Each structure stands twice: as C-alpha cells, then as structure tokens.
Amino acid sequence: MLAAAGVSAQSNTADSTIPAASPKASVESTTIGDLVANDKTKAVLQQDMPALLTYEGLDQIKGMTLRDISKYPQADLDQTKLAKIQKDFDAIPSP
C-alpha cells in the first residue's frame, strides 16, 4: 500500500510545473551565487577561475552570471574561457 502511494506521489510530482531540483549549470543562466553554493560547480570555478572565489566583491556579483561579468575587463573572461568552464560544468555527472 505504501509503495503504491509512493508511486502515485511520484507521478503527481512529475506532472507538476516544479522545475528540476538541479538543472545543469550554465555560464549563461546560473548565478554566481548558485555556482559557489554548489560543491561541484564551485570546484570547477576553483580550477578554471580561482580569482573569482577570492574576489573581495564576490557578494555584490552573486546575482550575476559568468556571462554577465565577462563584459568587464577585470573579470578576465573571454569566449574561450567561458566555453572551457561550460564544458567542465557539462562534465559534472547528474545526481
């Protein structure tokens, strides 16, 4: 009986409009705050862009994406680097 209820609850959840709990990280749409809060994406940033994690103004840019901050020369983020970071995000296994 409990198993049947569990299956029913899962079916209802699948049909709802609630987004997936952990979509793939994106340099285009995932905020820096979300990237830093996730151990796996934070590890990518530590590898590919360690200066970001020690940036004094990190709290002020947490609502921005990597694409957003790439517009600023001090971010040192060009298209090639963004592509490398995205490739590394894509390599993170799904939970």
C-alpha positions in Angstrom: 0.0 0.0 0.0 2.8 2.4 0.9 4.6 1.6 -2.3 1.5 2.3 -4.3 1.1 5.7 -2.6 4.8 6.5 -3.3 4.4 5.7 -7.0 1.3 7.9 -7.1 3.1 10.8 -5.4 6.0 10.5 -7.8 3.6 10.6 -10.8 1.9 13.7 -9.5 5.3 15.4 -9.0 6.4 14.5 -12.5 3.3 16.2 -13.9 3.7 19.4 -11.9 5.4 22.5 -13.1 8.1 22.4 -10.4 11.5 22.7 -12.1 14.1 20.0 -11.7 16.0 20.3 -8.4 19.4 20.5 -10.0 19.5 21.6 -13.7 22.8 21.7 -15.4 25.0 24.6 -14.6 25.3 27.3 -17.2 27.7 30.2 -17.8 24.7 31.9 -19.4 21.9 31.5 -16.8 23.2 30.1 -13.5 24.0 32.8 -11.0 27.5 33.0 -9.5 25.8 32.7 -6.1 24.3 29.3 -7.1 27.6 28.2 -8.7 29.5 29.0 -5.5 26.9 27.3 -3.3 27.2 24.0 -5.1 30.3 22.0 -4.2 30.7 20.5 -7.7 30.4 23.8 -9.7 32.5 25.6 -7.1 35.2 23.0 -7.7 35.1 23.9 -11.4 35.4 27.6 -10.6 38.3 26.8 -8.3 40.0 25.0 -11.1 39.1 27.4 -14.0 38.7 30.7 -12.3 40.2 30.7 -8.8 40.4 34.5 -8.5 36.6 34.7 -8.6 36.3 32.8 -5.3 38.7 35.2 -3.5 37.3 38.3 -5.2 36.6 40.9 -2.5 33.4 42.0 -4.1 32.0 38.4 -4.6 28.9 39.2 -2.5 28.0 42.0 -4.9 28.1 39.9 -8.0 26.4 36.7 -6.7 23.2 37.6 -8.6 25.1 37.9 -11.9 26.1 35.1 -14.3 29.6 34.4 -15.6 28.4 35.8 -19.0 27.3 39.0 -17.2 30.7 39.6 -15.6 32.6 38.7 -18.8 31.6 42.2 -20.0 34.1 43.7 -17.5 37.8 43.5 -18.5 38.9 42.8 -14.9 36.9 39.6 -15.0 39.4 38.2 -17.5 36.7 36.1 -19.1 36.7 35.7 -22.8 34.6 33.4 -25.0 37.2 30.7 -25.0 37.4 30.7 -21.2 33.6 30.7 -20.9 33.4 27.7 -23.3 36.0 25.9 -21.2 34.1 26.5 -18.0 30.8 25.4 -19.6 32.5 22.2 -20.9 33.7 21.5 -17.4 30.1 22.1 -16.0 28.7 19.8 -18.6 31.2 17.1 -17.5 29.7 17.1 -14.0 27.7 13.9 -13.6 24.0 14.3 -12.9 22.9 13.3 -9.4 
